[in-house]
Amino acid sequence: MLPEVNVMAMTAVARETVFALRRQIAKIEGTLPERLEAPARNTSVDAAGSDITVLRRGLAVASPDAFLHTGIEGLDAALGGGLPKAALSEIHGLETRDAGAVAGFALSLTSLILKEKQGLPVLWIGTAEIFHEAGFPYASGLHALFGIEPEQLLFSEAPKLLDALWIAEEAARMTAFAAVILEIRGSPRLLDLTATRRLHARAQSAGRPVLLLRQAGEAEPTAAPVRLIVSAAPAAARRTIAGPLDGSIGSPAFTVDIGKSRTALPGQFTLEWNPDEHAFAERTENSVAVVPVPLRGADPAPASGAVLAFPALAAPATGHQPSRQQRPAHRSPRRAG
C-alpha cells in the first residue's frame, strides 16, 4: 500500500504544479481561468486529503469597473467589456502618416481616463526621434478638444529607446499617474515579449492602464491583451441646426480595427470624437465622398508621374539666375533650433 500512496501523492503534487503554471500563463496573457467546483473524488484520493481544482479555459469573469468603456456598445462588446484599465494596450499606426490619428485617439482615451482619475496627471514617454518626427500635442487644443488641462499631461523625452523603456517600467508601477503612454517607432528589437510582459505585469500591479503607441509598427507577439489599429477617417461636414454645412470640416474621426482582443472577435469601427461632450460616437456610414463623382462620363485616368509636395517650377532661361527673393522657401537651408 505504501508505494501506491506515494504514487498518488506525487500525482497530486504534479497536478497542482500544472495548475499553478496554467494560472501564471493565464495571468501573463490577461485571461485568468475560471475556478470551478471540485469533481467527485474517489475514496483513495479523499484519504490522501488532496484538494483538486479543475480549471477551464475561458475568459476571466471581471467586474464592469475593470474596463474603460469607450461608449460604443459594439466595440466594447467585441473587446470583452472595453479596454482593460489595469493592463497594457497597444494602439498601432501602420504608416508614419497615421501618427497624428494615433495620438488623437490616445488623447481621446486619456480624456475618458481622466474623467475617472481626476486630479492625477498622465505621463507621455517617447524618444527624441519620436517627438521630432510627430511633434507634441498642441497645448491650447488639449482643453478645447479633449477637456485636458496642459498641466495634466506630462512629457518625458528620452535620448534612447532603452531609456524610454526604463522610464515606462518605473512609471507603470506608480499609482501617482492616471495612465502611462509609451510611444515608439517601428518594431525595435528591444521591445520584445519580455519587455511587454514587464509593462503588463506592472500595470496590473498598480491598477493603471499603459498605452503603447506604435508608429509604423508591425503586429508582433506581445503581452498586451488588446491591440487596436488606428487610422484617420474622413471627417463629416459640421452639423448645424439647418443641417450639414457644405464645405466644412466636422469632428475628428478614426477608423479602428481590432487586431487582438480577449474575445478574438474581429471588427472595424468608424468613431467620431465629440469635443463638446468629450465622448465617442459611432458613424455607421461615411457621408463624405473621398473622390468627387463626375457629372458625366467615366472617371479620368490618374496622371502619370510622381506626386510632389510642391508644384514643379519652370526651368529658368539660359543665363538667368533667380534672386534670393525668387527662390522657393523650401530650398533654403533650415536653421538649427
C-alpha positions as CSV (number, residue, x, y, z in Angstrom):
1,M,0.0,0.0,0.0
2,L,2.9,2.4,0.7
3,P,4.1,2.6,-2.9
4,E,0.5,3.3,-4.1
5,V,0.1,6.1,-1.6
6,N,3.4,7.6,-2.8
7,V,2.3,7.5,-6.4
8,M,-1.0,9.2,-5.6
9,A,0.8,11.9,-3.6
10,M,3.3,12.5,-6.5
11,T,0.3,12.7,-8.9
12,A,-1.4,15.3,-6.7
13,V,1.8,17.4,-6.5
14,A,2.3,17.2,-10.3
15,R,-1.3,18.2,-10.9
16,E,-1.0,21.2,-8.6
17,T,2.2,22.2,-10.4
18,V,0.5,22.1,-13.7
19,F,-2.4,24.2,-12.4
20,A,0.0,26.7,-11.0
21,L,1.7,27.0,-14.3
22,R,-1.6,27.5,-16.1
23,R,-2.6,30.2,-13.7
24,Q,0.7,32.0,-14.3
25,I,0.4,31.7,-18.1
26,A,-3.2,33.0,-18.0
27,K,-2.1,35.9,-15.8
28,I,0.5,36.9,-18.3
29,E,-1.9,36.6,-21.2
30,G,-4.6,38.6,-19.3
31,T,-7.1,35.7,-19.4
32,L,-7.3,34.3,-15.9
33,P,-9.0,30.8,-15.9
34,E,-12.2,30.2,-14.0
35,R,-12.3,28.2,-10.8
36,L,-15.0,25.5,-10.7
37,E,-16.2,23.2,-8.1
38,A,-14.1,20.2,-7.5
39,P,-15.4,17.0,-9.1
40,A,-16.4,13.9,-7.2
41,R,-13.3,12.3,-5.8
42,N,-12.7,8.6,-5.1
43,T,-12.1,7.4,-1.6
44,S,-8.3,6.8,-2.1
45,V,-7.8,10.4,-3.1
46,D,-10.0,11.6,-0.3
47,A,-7.9,9.7,2.2
48,A,-4.8,11.4,0.9
49,G,-6.6,14.7,1.6
50,S,-5.7,16.4,-1.7
51,D,-7.7,19.5,-2.9
52,I,-8.3,19.2,-6.6
53,T,-9.2,22.3,-8.6
54,V,-10.5,22.0,-12.1
55,L,-9.5,24.8,-14.4
56,R,-11.5,25.6,-17.6
57,R,-10.1,27.6,-20.5
58,G,-12.1,30.7,-21.0
59,L,-12.4,34.4,-20.3
60,A,-12.0,35.8,-16.8
61,V,-15.1,36.9,-15.0
62,A,-14.3,40.6,-14.3
63,S,-16.5,43.4,-13.0
64,P,-17.5,46.2,-15.3
65,D,-15.3,48.6,-13.4
66,A,-12.3,46.7,-14.6
67,F,-12.7,48.1,-18.1
68,L,-12.5,51.6,-19.7
69,H,-15.8,51.8,-21.7
70,T,-15.5,53.7,-25.0
71,G,-19.2,54.3,-25.0
72,I,-19.6,52.3,-28.3
73,E,-21.6,49.2,-27.5
74,G,-20.3,47.2,-30.4
75,L,-16.7,48.0,-29.8
76,D,-16.9,47.4,-26.1
77,A,-18.6,44.0,-26.6
78,A,-16.0,43.0,-29.2
79,L,-13.3,43.8,-26.7
80,G,-14.9,41.8,-24.0
81,G,-16.1,44.8,-22.0
82,G,-13.8,47.6,-23.1
83,L,-10.1,48.4,-22.7
84,P,-8.8,46.8,-19.5
85,K,-7.8,49.5,-17.0
86,A,-5.0,47.5,-15.3
87,A,-3.2,46.2,-18.4
88,L,-1.0,47.1,-21.4
89,S,-2.9,48.0,-24.5
90,E,-1.4,48.6,-28.0
91,I,-2.5,51.3,-30.4
92,H,-0.9,50.9,-33.9
93,G,-0.5,53.2,-36.8
94,L,0.6,51.2,-39.8
95,E,2.2,54.1,-41.5
96,T,4.1,57.2,-40.4
97,R,1.3,59.5,-41.6
98,D,-1.1,57.8,-39.1
99,A,0.9,59.2,-36.2
100,G,-1.5,62.1,-35.8
101,A,-4.5,59.8,-35.7
102,V,-2.9,57.5,-33.2
103,A,-2.0,60.4,-31.0
104,G,-5.5,61.9,-31.3
105,F,-7.1,58.6,-30.4
106,A,-4.8,58.2,-27.4
107,L,-5.8,61.7,-26.2
108,S,-9.4,60.7,-26.6
109,L,-8.9,57.7,-24.4
110,T,-6.9,59.9,-22.0
111,S,-9.9,62.2,-21.7
112,L,-12.1,59.2,-20.7
113,I,-9.5,58.1,-18.2
114,L,-9.2,61.5,-16.6
115,K,-12.9,61.6,-16.0
116,E,-12.5,58.8,-13.5
117,K,-9.0,59.7,-12.2
118,Q,-9.5,63.4,-11.7
119,G,-6.5,65.3,-10.2
120,L,-3.9,62.8,-11.5
121,P,-1.6,63.5,-14.4
122,V,-0.8,61.3,-17.4
123,L,2.8,60.6,-18.3
124,W,3.7,60.5,-22.1
125,I,7.1,58.9,-22.8
126,G,8.9,58.9,-26.1
127,T,12.3,59.3,-27.6
128,A,13.8,62.4,-29.2
129,E,13.3,60.8,-32.6
130,I,9.5,60.3,-32.0
131,F,8.8,63.8,-30.9
132,H,10.9,65.4,-33.6
133,E,9.0,63.3,-36.2
134,A,5.5,63.6,-34.9
135,G,5.7,66.6,-32.6
136,F,3.9,67.3,-29.4
137,P,0.2,67.8,-28.8
138,Y,-0.9,71.4,-29.1
139,A,-1.4,72.7,-25.6
140,S,-4.2,75.1,-26.4
141,G,-6.1,72.3,-28.2
142,L,-5.9,69.9,-25.2
143,H,-8.6,71.7,-23.3
144,A,-10.7,72.7,-26.3
145,L,-10.9,69.3,-27.9
146,F,-10.4,66.8,-25.0
147,G,-11.0,68.7,-21.8
148,I,-7.4,68.0,-20.7
149,E,-5.6,70.8,-18.9
150,P,-2.0,71.2,-20.1
151,E,-0.6,70.6,-16.6
152,Q,-2.3,67.2,-16.6
153,L,-0.2,65.9,-19.5
154,L,3.5,65.4,-18.6
155,F,6.1,64.6,-21.3
156,S,9.3,62.7,-20.8
157,E,11.8,62.8,-23.8
158,A,14.4,60.1,-23.6
159,P,17.6,60.1,-25.7
160,K,17.3,56.3,-26.5
161,L,14.7,53.7,-26.6
162,L,16.4,51.8,-23.7
163,D,15.9,54.8,-21.5
164,A,12.3,55.2,-22.6
165,L,11.5,51.6,-21.7
166,W,13.2,52.0,-18.3
167,I,11.1,55.2,-17.6
168,A,7.9,53.5,-18.7
169,E,8.6,50.4,-16.4
170,E,9.2,52.6,-13.4
171,A,6.2,54.8,-14.1
172,A,3.9,51.9,-14.7
173,R,4.3,50.7,-11.2
174,M,3.3,54.1,-9.7
175,T,-0.2,55.0,-8.7
176,A,0.6,58.7,-8.9
177,F,-0.3,58.7,-12.6
178,A,-3.7,58.1,-14.1
179,A,-2.1,56.4,-17.1
180,V,1.2,56.0,-18.8
181,I,1.7,56.4,-22.5
182,L,4.8,55.0,-24.3
183,E,5.2,56.0,-27.9
184,I,7.8,54.2,-30.1
185,R,8.5,53.9,-33.8
186,G,8.7,50.8,-35.9
187,S,9.4,47.3,-34.5
188,P,12.6,47.7,-32.4
189,R,14.4,44.6,-31.1
190,L,14.3,45.9,-27.5
191,L,10.5,45.9,-27.4
192,D,10.3,42.1,-27.3
193,L,7.9,39.8,-25.5
194,T,9.8,40.0,-22.2
195,A,9.7,43.9,-22.2
196,T,6.0,43.9,-22.8
197,R,5.4,41.3,-20.1
198,R,7.1,43.6,-17.6
199,L,5.0,46.5,-18.6
200,H,1.8,44.5,-18.5
201,A,2.6,43.0,-15.1
202,R,3.4,46.4,-13.5
203,A,0.2,47.9,-15.0
204,Q,-1.7,45.0,-13.4
205,S,0.0,45.5,-10.1
206,A,-0.6,49.3,-10.0
207,G,-4.1,49.0,-11.4
208,R,-3.4,51.6,-14.1
209,P,-3.6,51.5,-17.9
210,V,-0.4,51.6,-20.0
211,L,-0.9,52.6,-23.6
212,L,1.7,51.5,-26.1
213,L,1.6,53.7,-29.2
214,R,3.3,52.3,-32.3
215,Q,4.3,54.4,-35.3
216,A,4.6,52.4,-38.5
217,G,4.8,49.2,-36.3
218,E,4.2,45.7,-37.4
219,A,2.0,43.3,-35.3
220,E,4.3,41.2,-33.2
221,P,3.7,38.9,-30.2
222,T,3.3,40.9,-27.1
223,A,1.8,40.5,-23.6
224,A,-0.9,43.2,-24.3
225,P,-4.4,41.6,-24.4
226,V,-5.7,44.3,-26.7
227,R,-4.3,45.7,-30.0
228,L,-6.1,48.4,-31.9
229,I,-5.1,49.6,-35.4
230,V,-6.0,53.2,-35.8
231,S,-6.0,55.4,-38.9
232,A,-7.6,58.7,-39.8
233,A,-11.2,58.6,-41.3
234,P,-12.7,61.3,-43.5
235,A,-14.3,63.9,-41.4
236,A,-18.0,64.6,-42.0
237,A,-19.4,68.0,-42.5
238,R,-20.0,70.2,-39.5
239,R,-23.6,69.8,-38.2
240,T,-25.8,72.8,-37.7
241,I,-29.4,73.4,-36.9
242,A,-30.2,73.7,-40.6
243,G,-28.3,70.5,-41.4
244,P,-24.7,69.7,-42.5
245,L,-22.7,72.7,-43.6
246,D,-21.2,72.1,-47.0
247,G,-17.5,72.5,-47.4
248,S,-16.8,72.5,-43.6
249,I,-14.9,70.0,-41.5
250,G,-16.6,68.4,-38.6
251,S,-15.4,66.4,-35.6
252,P,-12.2,64.3,-35.7
253,A,-12.9,60.7,-37.0
254,F,-10.9,57.5,-36.6
255,T,-11.0,54.1,-38.2
256,V,-10.4,51.5,-35.5
257,D,-9.7,47.9,-36.4
258,I,-9.4,45.2,-33.7
259,G,-6.2,43.3,-34.2
260,K,-6.2,41.5,-30.9
261,S,-8.6,41.2,-28.0
262,R,-9.7,38.9,-25.2
263,T,-12.6,37.6,-27.3
264,A,-10.6,37.1,-30.5
265,L,-13.5,38.8,-32.4
266,P,-12.6,40.9,-35.4
267,G,-14.3,44.2,-36.1
268,Q,-13.9,47.7,-37.7
269,F,-15.5,50.8,-36.4
270,T,-15.5,54.4,-37.5
271,L,-15.6,56.7,-34.4
272,E,-16.1,60.4,-34.2
273,W,-14.9,62.3,-31.2
274,N,-17.3,64.9,-29.9
275,P,-15.2,67.8,-28.5
276,D,-18.2,69.2,-26.6
277,E,-19.4,66.0,-24.9
278,H,-15.8,64.5,-24.7
279,A,-17.2,61.2,-25.9
280,F,-17.1,58.9,-28.9
281,A,-19.9,58.4,-31.3
282,E,-20.1,55.7,-34.0
283,R,-20.6,56.6,-37.6
284,T,-22.3,53.8,-39.4
285,E,-21.8,55.2,-42.9
286,N,-19.5,57.7,-44.5
287,S,-21.4,60.7,-45.8
288,V,-18.3,62.3,-47.3
289,A,-17.2,61.3,-50.8
290,V,-13.5,61.0,-50.8
291,V,-13.3,61.5,-54.6
292,P,-16.0,63.6,-56.3
293,V,-18.0,61.7,-58.9
294,P,-18.1,63.4,-62.3
295,L,-21.4,64.5,-63.7
296,R,-21.0,62.8,-67.0
297,G,-18.6,60.2,-68.4
298,A,-16.2,57.9,-66.6
299,D,-13.6,58.9,-64.0
300,P,-10.5,60.4,-65.7
301,A,-7.3,58.3,-65.5
302,P,-4.8,59.5,-62.9
303,A,-1.9,61.5,-64.2
304,S,1.4,59.5,-64.5
305,G,4.5,60.5,-62.6
306,A,5.4,61.1,-59.0
307,V,3.2,63.2,-56.7
308,L,5.2,66.0,-55.2
309,A,4.5,68.1,-52.2
310,F,5.3,71.4,-54.1
311,P,4.3,72.3,-57.7
312,A,7.0,71.8,-60.3
313,L,8.9,75.0,-61.2
314,A,9.6,76.0,-64.8
315,A,13.3,75.9,-65.7
316,P,14.8,79.5,-65.8
317,A,16.0,80.9,-69.0
318,T,19.7,80.5,-70.0
319,G,21.9,82.9,-68.2
320,H,19.2,84.0,-65.8
321,Q,19.9,83.5,-62.1
322,P,16.9,84.0,-59.8
323,S,17.4,86.4,-57.0
324,R,17.2,85.2,-53.4
325,Q,13.7,86.5,-53.1
326,Q,12.6,84.4,-56.0
327,R,14.0,81.2,-54.7
328,P,11.5,78.8,-53.2
329,A,11.4,78.9,-49.5
330,H,11.7,75.1,-49.1
331,R,15.1,75.1,-50.8
332,S,16.6,77.4,-48.3
333,P,18.7,75.7,-45.6
334,R,16.8,75.0,-42.3
335,R,18.1,76.9,-39.4
336,A,19.1,74.8,-36.4
337,G,17.0,75.4,-33.3
